[in-house]
Amino acid sequence: MKLIFALLSLVSSPAFAAVTTIQQNLMPAVSQNEFNAGIVLVTGKGETDSSVDVERSGVLMAGSYYYGIAENQALGLDMGITSLNDKMDDGTDTVDLKTIGLNDINFRYKANFDLGMPTLYLSAGFNLSPGEKTFDTTTTDPEFNSASGQNALAVHSGMIFPSSVLNYGFSVGYTNRLDGKYKRKSNSSPATADLKGGSSMTVSTFVESTNSLHTNVSLNYSRAYSSYAQESDGVNIYSSSPIEMMQLLGSMRIAINEHIELMPGIAYQTYLNKDEINLKSYNELDFGFNARFVF
């Protein structure tokens, strides 16, 4: 947070002319509306240390709306729905663990600033969890909801450097999760407890071509810290290990006309700290498609 405020102090207002825009910092113009709608197909396979095969499949759907409140400044929100299934097979029994529901709703201010040669972009806002985190064992298959159960404060900032062929840059982000609630739905031992921890950080580097296809490639590292839900007697009813992931993402941005852009993409990602989460291997390939509308 201090870094963001320090960077903001370097500029008194957004510049109007020399801002470099790529996929990472797209922005609606003044008094312009921006809608995004996207879908991601998820396919993953792995194996645990105890030789249990894991197969992940599912769909992520996302949408956003932003309004240009000033030149290179916008207010809006992002939201999405998750439907994932993790099938675990030890050769004898099979268990399907589902994650379903409305994700956190993210309210954001975002802006671009001209610093001369590079463009500074940033976003800051509040993540609203639509409910408590739940784990339901009363259904046929055990099921998590996809809400985090914790509201959060989030900041994200990056630099973009222009060139004649490729624009390139980097970004960092941090999400500070506030205390929330976790509920275990069970016929035999239901429980509710305060949910703590779970903050996360991201570091990314990226390039985008300056031609009409705007081919964009990014390498993204993320770390989510451990979280736990503890009853008043000190007993944990839920805990999660830290998770480190690396993602390689490629996409294009194709203009259909001045109001519509299409963005197909493909991503490979894997866990970096497999030893901490008892995984022997894991590889995931995701296929995405996003449509952007401005008017």
C-alpha positions as CSV (number, residue, x, y, z in Angstrom):
1,M,0.0,0.0,0.0
2,K,2.8,2.4,0.8
3,L,4.4,1.7,-2.5
4,I,1.2,2.7,-4.3
5,F,0.8,5.9,-2.5
6,A,4.5,6.8,-3.1
7,L,4.0,6.2,-6.9
8,L,0.9,8.3,-6.9
9,S,2.7,11.2,-5.3
10,L,4.9,11.4,-8.4
11,V,2.1,12.6,-10.5
12,S,-0.6,15.1,-9.8
13,S,-3.1,14.1,-12.5
14,P,-3.5,11.6,-15.3
15,A,-1.9,12.6,-18.6
16,F,-4.0,12.8,-21.7
17,A,-1.7,12.0,-24.6
18,A,1.2,9.6,-24.1
19,V,-0.4,6.8,-22.2
20,T,0.5,3.3,-23.6
21,T,-2.4,0.9,-23.5
22,I,-2.2,-2.9,-23.8
23,Q,-4.5,-5.7,-22.5
24,Q,-3.3,-5.3,-18.9
25,N,-4.5,-1.7,-18.6
26,L,-7.4,-1.2,-21.0
27,M,-9.6,1.7,-20.0
28,P,-12.9,3.3,-21.2
29,A,-12.7,6.9,-22.4
30,V,-14.4,9.7,-20.5
31,S,-18.2,9.0,-20.1
32,Q,-17.7,5.7,-21.9
33,N,-19.2,2.4,-20.8
34,E,-17.1,-0.8,-20.9
35,F,-18.6,-4.3,-20.6
36,N,-16.5,-7.5,-20.6
37,A,-18.0,-11.0,-20.7
38,G,-15.8,-14.1,-20.7
39,I,-15.6,-17.9,-20.2
40,V,-12.8,-20.2,-19.4
41,L,-12.8,-24.0,-19.8
42,V,-10.5,-25.7,-17.2
43,T,-8.8,-29.1,-17.7
44,G,-6.2,-30.3,-15.3
45,K,-4.5,-33.6,-14.3
46,G,-2.2,-34.6,-11.4
47,E,-1.2,-37.1,-8.8
48,T,-0.9,-36.9,-5.1
49,D,2.1,-38.2,-3.0
50,S,-0.2,-41.1,-2.0
51,S,-0.7,-42.1,-5.7
52,V,-4.3,-40.7,-5.9
53,D,-5.1,-39.5,-9.4
54,V,-6.6,-36.0,-9.6
55,E,-8.6,-34.8,-12.6
56,R,-10.0,-31.3,-12.7
57,S,-12.6,-30.0,-15.1
58,G,-15.0,-27.1,-15.1
59,V,-16.1,-23.7,-16.3
60,L,-15.3,-20.2,-15.1
61,M,-17.6,-17.3,-16.3
62,A,-16.8,-13.7,-15.6
63,G,-18.1,-10.3,-16.3
64,S,-17.2,-6.7,-15.6
65,Y,-18.5,-3.2,-16.0
66,Y,-16.5,0.1,-15.9
67,Y,-17.4,3.7,-16.5
68,G,-14.9,6.4,-17.5
69,I,-15.1,9.0,-14.8
70,A,-12.2,11.1,-16.3
71,E,-9.5,10.8,-18.8
72,N,-7.6,7.6,-18.0
73,Q,-9.7,6.9,-14.9
74,A,-12.6,4.5,-14.4
75,L,-14.8,3.0,-11.7
76,G,-16.5,-0.4,-11.9
77,L,-16.7,-3.9,-10.7
78,D,-15.7,-7.5,-11.6
79,M,-17.7,-10.6,-10.8
80,G,-17.8,-14.2,-11.8
81,I,-19.2,-17.7,-11.3
82,T,-17.2,-20.9,-10.8
83,S,-18.2,-24.5,-11.5
84,L,-15.3,-26.9,-10.9
85,N,-15.0,-30.6,-10.2
86,D,-12.0,-32.4,-8.8
87,K,-12.2,-36.1,-9.3
88,M,-10.0,-38.1,-7.0
89,D,-9.4,-41.8,-7.8
90,D,-7.2,-44.1,-5.7
91,G,-7.8,-47.1,-7.8
92,T,-10.6,-48.4,-5.5
93,D,-12.8,-45.5,-4.7
94,T,-13.7,-42.3,-6.5
95,V,-14.6,-39.0,-4.9
96,D,-15.8,-35.8,-6.7
97,L,-15.1,-32.6,-4.8
98,K,-17.1,-29.7,-6.3
99,T,-16.6,-25.9,-6.1
100,I,-19.6,-24.0,-7.2
101,G,-21.2,-20.6,-6.9
102,L,-20.8,-16.9,-7.1
103,N,-17.2,-15.6,-6.7
104,D,-16.3,-12.5,-4.7
105,I,-17.5,-9.2,-6.2
106,N,-14.6,-6.8,-6.8
107,F,-15.2,-3.0,-6.8
108,R,-12.4,-1.1,-8.4
109,Y,-10.9,2.3,-9.2
110,K,-8.4,2.0,-12.0
111,A,-6.2,4.6,-13.7
112,N,-3.3,5.2,-16.1
113,F,-0.6,7.8,-15.5
114,D,2.0,9.1,-18.0
115,L,5.4,9.2,-16.4
116,G,7.2,10.3,-19.6
117,M,8.5,7.1,-21.2
118,P,6.6,4.4,-19.2
119,T,3.0,4.4,-18.3
120,L,2.0,3.6,-14.7
121,Y,-1.2,1.9,-14.2
122,L,-3.0,0.9,-11.0
123,S,-6.2,-0.3,-9.5
124,A,-7.4,-0.3,-5.9
125,G,-10.6,-1.5,-4.4
126,F,-12.7,-3.7,-2.2
127,N,-13.6,-7.3,-2.6
128,L,-17.0,-8.2,-1.2
129,S,-17.6,-11.9,-0.4
130,P,-21.3,-12.8,-1.2
131,G,-21.4,-15.0,1.9
132,E,-19.5,-17.1,4.3
133,K,-17.2,-19.9,3.1
134,T,-19.0,-23.2,3.3
135,F,-18.1,-26.9,3.0
136,D,-21.2,-29.1,2.6
137,T,-20.9,-32.8,3.2
138,T,-24.7,-33.4,3.3
139,T,-24.9,-33.7,-0.5
140,T,-23.9,-36.7,-2.6
141,D,-20.5,-35.2,-3.4
142,P,-18.7,-32.9,-0.9
143,E,-19.0,-29.3,-2.1
144,F,-17.3,-25.9,-1.4
145,N,-19.0,-22.7,-2.4
146,S,-16.7,-20.4,-4.4
147,A,-17.1,-17.3,-2.2
148,S,-14.0,-16.7,-0.1
149,G,-16.0,-15.9,3.0
150,Q,-13.7,-12.9,3.6
151,N,-13.9,-9.3,2.4
152,A,-10.6,-7.9,1.2
153,L,-8.7,-4.8,0.3
154,A,-6.8,-5.1,-3.0
155,V,-4.2,-3.0,-4.9
156,H,-2.5,-3.7,-8.2
157,S,0.1,-1.6,-10.0
158,G,2.4,-2.0,-13.0
159,M,4.6,-0.2,-15.5
160,I,4.4,-0.4,-19.3
161,F,7.3,0.6,-21.6
162,P,6.5,1.3,-25.2
163,S,8.6,0.4,-28.3
164,S,7.9,0.2,-32.0
165,V,7.3,-3.6,-32.1
166,L,6.6,-4.7,-28.6
167,N,5.2,-3.0,-25.5
168,Y,6.4,-4.7,-22.4
169,G,6.1,-4.3,-18.6
170,F,5.6,-5.8,-15.2
171,S,3.1,-5.6,-12.4
172,V,2.6,-6.5,-8.7
173,G,-0.5,-7.0,-6.7
174,Y,-1.6,-7.7,-3.1
175,T,-4.9,-8.7,-1.6
176,N,-5.3,-8.3,2.1
177,R,-8.1,-10.6,3.3
178,L,-10.1,-9.5,6.4
179,D,-11.4,-11.9,9.0
180,G,-14.5,-13.8,7.8
181,K,-16.7,-16.8,8.5
182,Y,-16.4,-20.5,7.6
183,K,-19.3,-23.0,8.0
184,R,-19.1,-26.8,7.8
185,K,-22.4,-28.3,6.9
186,S,-22.6,-31.8,8.2
187,N,-25.3,-34.2,9.4
188,S,-23.0,-35.4,12.3
189,S,-20.8,-32.4,13.2
190,P,-21.9,-29.0,11.8
191,A,-19.7,-26.1,12.9
192,T,-19.1,-22.4,12.3
193,A,-15.9,-20.5,13.1
194,D,-14.0,-17.3,12.3
195,L,-11.9,-17.6,9.1
196,K,-8.5,-15.9,9.1
197,G,-5.5,-15.5,6.8
198,G,-5.6,-16.3,3.1
199,S,-4.1,-13.1,1.8
200,S,-2.3,-13.3,-1.6
201,M,0.2,-11.6,-3.9
202,T,0.9,-11.7,-7.6
203,V,3.9,-10.7,-9.8
204,S,3.7,-10.6,-13.5
205,T,5.8,-9.7,-16.6
206,F,4.3,-9.3,-20.0
207,V,4.8,-8.2,-23.7
208,E,2.3,-7.3,-26.3
209,S,2.8,-6.8,-30.1
210,T,1.9,-3.4,-31.6
211,N,0.3,-4.9,-34.7
212,S,-3.4,-5.3,-35.3
213,L,-3.6,-8.7,-33.4
214,H,-2.1,-7.3,-30.2
215,T,-0.6,-10.7,-29.3
216,N,0.0,-10.7,-25.6
217,V,2.1,-13.1,-23.6
218,S,2.4,-13.0,-19.8
219,L,4.2,-15.0,-17.1
220,N,2.4,-14.8,-13.8
221,Y,3.4,-15.9,-10.3
222,S,0.9,-16.0,-7.5
223,R,1.1,-17.0,-3.8
224,A,-1.9,-17.5,-1.5
225,Y,-1.0,-17.7,2.1
226,S,-2.4,-20.2,4.5
227,S,-5.8,-19.8,6.1
228,Y,-7.7,-21.4,9.0
229,A,-11.0,-21.4,10.8
230,Q,-10.7,-22.0,14.5
231,E,-13.5,-22.5,17.1
232,S,-13.4,-20.8,20.5
233,D,-11.8,-23.9,22.1
234,G,-8.9,-23.6,19.7
235,V,-9.8,-26.5,17.4
236,N,-9.4,-25.9,13.7
237,I,-12.4,-27.0,11.6
238,Y,-10.6,-25.9,8.4
239,S,-7.1,-25.1,7.3
240,S,-5.4,-24.6,4.0
241,S,-1.7,-24.7,3.1
242,P,0.1,-21.9,1.2
243,I,-0.3,-22.2,-2.6
244,E,2.2,-21.0,-5.1
245,M,1.4,-21.1,-8.8
246,M,3.1,-20.2,-12.1
247,Q,1.0,-19.4,-15.2
248,L,2.0,-18.8,-18.8
249,L,-0.8,-17.0,-20.7
250,G,-1.1,-16.2,-24.3
251,S,-3.9,-14.2,-25.9
252,M,-4.9,-11.9,-28.8
253,R,-7.1,-8.8,-28.9
254,I,-9.0,-8.5,-32.2
255,A,-11.0,-5.4,-33.1
256,I,-14.2,-6.2,-34.9
257,N,-15.2,-2.5,-35.0
258,E,-14.7,0.6,-32.8
259,H,-17.1,-0.9,-30.2
260,I,-16.2,-4.6,-30.0
261,E,-13.0,-6.5,-29.4
262,L,-12.6,-10.3,-29.1
263,M,-9.9,-11.9,-27.0
264,P,-9.2,-15.6,-27.3
265,G,-6.6,-17.0,-25.0
266,I,-4.8,-20.2,-23.7
267,A,-3.0,-20.7,-20.4
268,Y,-0.8,-23.3,-18.9
269,Q,-0.4,-23.4,-15.1
270,T,1.0,-25.6,-12.4
271,Y,1.7,-25.6,-8.6
272,L,5.3,-24.6,-7.6
273,N,5.1,-25.8,-4.0
274,K,3.9,-29.4,-4.7
275,D,5.7,-30.8,-1.6
276,E,3.7,-28.5,0.7
277,I,0.3,-29.6,-0.7
278,N,1.2,-33.3,-1.1
279,L,1.2,-33.3,-4.9
280,K,3.6,-35.4,-7.0
281,S,2.5,-33.7,-10.2
282,Y,-0.1,-31.3,-11.6
283,N,-0.6,-29.7,-15.0
284,E,-3.5,-27.5,-16.1
285,L,-4.5,-26.2,-19.5
286,D,-7.2,-23.5,-19.8
287,F,-9.0,-22.2,-22.9
288,G,-10.6,-18.8,-22.6
289,F,-12.6,-16.3,-24.7
290,N,-13.6,-12.8,-23.8
291,A,-15.6,-10.1,-25.5
292,R,-15.1,-6.4,-24.8
293,F,-17.8,-3.8,-25.6
294,V,-17.3,0.0,-25.3
295,F,-19.9,2.7,-26.1
